[in-house]
């Protein structure tokens, strides 16, 4: 229980008086050496509680001169930038350096020199929220006892002033024993003064509570400092450990966290979010497709020009096909994800910066906790309906490691936009001319994926990810205008991280699948070796020749025939098995593969081509797509991990191929069993 303000002040004054008496009674030397000029530090560690504006300040200090790095042996990130010739390392936001949390342990180890990311820190820059000083001062006292000189950045002072608080930064600096600079990171006010102060940080010798001692002692100390340093209408309430009062904020919180109204508000916000993503991302994605199509045509024209000039057979050569179909196609398939990724992180950062996202997580925590997932998992789960890759990346918002891994593991169950072409094809086979039932089946695909995700999370949190369910410790931050600068830099950082790390793996996978499909070349009269350029990740141009002959002759075709016995219980022949195999590059490749196989073209937009796919027959004249086979395929594609790029991102985010391999094996097994059951039930009731 927190002491009353006057008691806290009296206790603080008593402690301060005792400290001054101790200093007065200390032995004095006959002469005092002049102080040496402080050495300017070359590396700062940026520390602070979550929601203090730490990232906004980092972007203000370092801007685009920043990169993201992982702590060795973990997926916890730190951003490293340069400000005024000094390295600044933005560490994860934490509530305490001595807490039993991965982020807290890593920050403590980094400050103690036990782990290294960038240069070792020589000084600390601690960010404190001026509207919630008591809790922030407790953290600052822990940081100042790490044995490094420090500067305190008192952020959000504009909000504090609007709430009637007057903070004496000089008095606060005396109590903390180091410079305290008042700033507003969002507008940039005071940042130049902060940079000047960072040139001469001070090693604090103030008398702080023991960071490993009772929490009540630290709270009494912090409340005492606030009582002596803060004035204004709400200073008394602040000294009792409460954030600065704001009745408008209270009214908003009552609506946003209401069990019923809060869910409706959240649903409306999420619908608007993903409508914006689906609408706006289409334009840049189409432009990317067009750009790589022109690039492919330009490279092809260059090879053709060299062939005409020198008489070399270059157009059908392996270098031509590797560049166009493997390299350009693979890069196109990677870069095409960028608009969704950038837009998703931009919008989520804006929502987080306003303070709303914390309220939304609080509302959804009630439902998702029943399945072993935290409330923070809901935003990644919703974004997975656009693409699992940015959804998995956004799971970094989840603080607990087990919760984060469980969320990442179930993301691919949720139907992404890449599945839509497959759904359209197979549902049109099942319910041709039956619009109502087709719509029900479409909704059923999304429902089935959602149920599979939740039940898998429940299973794993009770088995291999078993552990004590951590309550969602959540601070409701103050509402404020979002920083467009922070959102832009966050989006840029995530895009660069995706391209540099996950993208390189994705391109390699695409090139491998291209090679399997392009070689060995079909005998004379068959297709040119570029086989599946058209049906794979990018579409550089029309396919010439007999694509079916090349596909049958290739390693991919041979693998299809080899694995046909595995898929025959599901009703798939070798041709459908090839489709399942090639679609590991991306699910939508299944439709293109079927187009090449049964229509000899990659044009999946032509209705006549789709009709030929639906009416395709096997060698014995029986239809390839029976209703039972189409239903089996539909269930399989809802549940299977048919996306190797997603596996690469899972490995990246979990830090291990173990989870990616388990994800692939588990989802494939679930999909196989469910598809087998679907076909068996239909055959049992007489639907062939």
Residue, then its C-alpha position, 0 to 999 in steps of 0.5 A: x500500500x502506497x504511503x500518503x503524499x505527506x508521509x512520502x514527502x517526509x520520508x524522502x526529506x528525511x532520507x535526503x537530510x541523512x544523505x547530506x549529513x553523511x556528506x558533510x561528515x565525510x573527511x575532506x582533503x587539504x586540496x582538491x584536484x580540478x575535475x578532469x574533462x569528461x570523455x565523450x562516450x562513443x556508444x549509448x544504450x537507449x532504455x525505457x519502459x514501453x509506451x514512453x516514446x523511446x522508438x520515436x526518439x530513436x527515429x528522431x535522433x538517428x532517422x534512416x541511419x539505423x539498422x536492425x540486429x538481433x541479440x546473439x542466440x535470440x530473436x529479440x531485436x535492437x536497432x542501432x543508429x548514429x547520432x552526432x557521431x555517436x552510436x545509439x542502440x535502441x533496446x527493447x522496452x522493458x518494465x524492469x532490468x531485474x524481471x524474469x523476462x527474456x527482454x529484461x535479461x537480455x538488456x541486463x546482459x547487454x549493459x553488463x557486457x555479457x552479450x554484444x550487439x553493436x559496440x559496448x555501451x559507454x553511457x545510458x540514455x533513459x527515456x521517461x514519460x512525464x505523465x507517469x513519473x513514479x513508475x518511470x522513475x523506478x525504472x530510471x533508478x535501476x538503470x542509473x545503478x548500472x555503473x554507466x554515466x547517463x542522461x534522462x530524456x523526460x518525454x511527453x512534457x507537452x501532454x503533462x503541461x496540458x494536464x496541469x503538471x509543472x515539472x522542475x527538471x533542475x530539481x529532478x536532475x539533482x535528485x537523480x544525480x544526472x542531466x534531465x532534459x525536457x523533450x517532445x520526441x514527436x515534435x522534436x522540441x528539446x531534442x537539440x538540447x538532449x544531443x548537447x547533454x549527451x556529450x557530457x553524461x554524468x555517473x550518478x552517485x545519488x542514493x537509490x533504493x536497492x533494485x532487488x529490495x522491496x517494491x514498496x521502498x522503490x515506490x515510496x522513493x519515487x513518490x517522494x521525488x515526484x512530490x518534491x519536483x512536480x507541481x500543478x493541479x494533478x501533482x498530488x495524484x501523480x505523487x500517489x503513483x497514478x498517471x496524470x488524470x484525464x477524464x476524456x481518456x477515462x471515457x474513451x477507455x470505458x468504451x474501448x475496453x467494454x466487453x461488448x462495445x469494445x469488440x464492436x469498435x475493434x471489429x470496425x477498426x480492423x475492417x477499415x485496416x484490412x480494407x485499406x490494405x487490400x485496396x491500397x496495396x493492389x496498385x503497387x503490387x500491380x506496378x511491381x508485376x509490370x516492372x518485373x515483366x518489363x525487366x524480363x522482356x528487356x533481358x530477353x531482348x538483350x539476349x535476342x540481340x546478342x544472338x542475332x549479332x553473333x549467332x550464338x544460341x542464347x535465347x534458349x540457353x541455361x543462362x537466359x532461363x536462369x536469369x529470367x525464370x529463376x532470378x527475376x522470377x524469384x525476386x519478383x515473387x519476393x518483392x511483390x509482398x512488400x506493399x502489404x508488409x509496408x502498409x501493414x506495419x505502417x498502419x499498425x504503428x500508427x494504431x500503436x502510437x495513438x494508444x488504441x492497440x493496447x486497448x484492443x489487445x485487452x479486449x481480445x485477451x478474454x477470448x484468445x486466452x481460452x485457447x492459450x493465446x494472448x490478446x496481442x495475437x489477434x492483430x497478427x491473426x487478422x493480418x494473416x488473412x492478407x498474407x502470413x509473412x507480415x502476420x508472422x513478422x508482426x507477432x513480435x508485438x507479443x512479449x512472452x516467448x511461448x505465446x509468440x511461438x504458438x501464434x507464429x505456428x498457427x498463422x498459416x492455417x488462416x486463409x491468405x489471399x494467395x489461396x483465393x485462386x485455388x478456392x475459386x477453381x475448386x469451389x466452381x467444380x463443386x458448386x457450378x451454377x450454385x452461387x449460394x452454396x459456393x458462398x457458404x463453401x467460401x466462408x467455410x474455408x475461412x472458418x475451417x482455417x480459424x478453427x484449426x488455428x485455435x485448436x492447434x494453439x490449445x493443443x500446443x500450449x498444453x503439450x510442447x509449449x506448456x508453461x504457466x499462463x502469464x497474465x497480460x500485464x498491460x499498461x494503457x498508454x496515453x492517447x496521442x497523435x501518431x508520429x508519421x515519421x515513426x510509422x514511415x521509419x518502422x515500415x522502411x526498417x521492416x521492409x529492409x529486414x524482410x528483403x535482407x533476411x527472409x527475402x534471400x531465402x525465398x529467392x533461393x527456394x524459388x530458383x530451386x523450384x524453377x530448376x526442378x521444373x526446367x530440367x532435364x529438358x524435354x526431347x526435341x519438339x518439347x518446350x524450351x527449358x523455361x518451363x514453368x516460368x509462366x506458372x511460377x511466382x512471376x509471369x515474365x511472358x507467354x510460354x512457348x511450345x509444349x509446356x505439358x511435355x516439358x513438365x512431364x519430363x522434368x524432375x518435378x514431373x518425375x517427382x509427381x509420379x514418384x509421390x502419386x502413391x502417397x496422394x492416391x488415397x486422396x484421389x490425386x493422380x500424378x498430375x494433381x500431385x505435380x500441382x501440389x508439389x509445385x505450389x510449395x513455392x506459393x499456393x496460387x501456383x497450383x492454378x497455373x500448373x493446372x493451366x499448363x497441364x490441361x490447357x497448354x498455357x499459363x493464362x489463368x484469366x481466360x475462362x475457356x482455360x478454366x473450363x478446360x481445367x474443370x473438364x480435364x480427364x485422365x488417361x482412362x477417360x475419367x474426370x480429374x476433378x470429381x466432386x470428392x477429389x475437388x473437396x479433398x483438394x479444397x480441404x487440403x489447401x485450407x490446412x496445408x503449409x503450401x508456402x515455403x517462403x512462409x517457412x523461411x520467415x518462421x525460421x527467421x522469427x523463431x530463430x530455429x529450423x526446428x519450428x519451421x520443420x515442425x510447422x511443415x510436418x504438422x500442417x501437412x499431416x493435419x491437411x492429409x488426414x482432413x482431406x482423406x476424411x472429406x473424400x471418404x465421407x463424400x464417397x460413403x454418402x454416394x458423392x463420387 
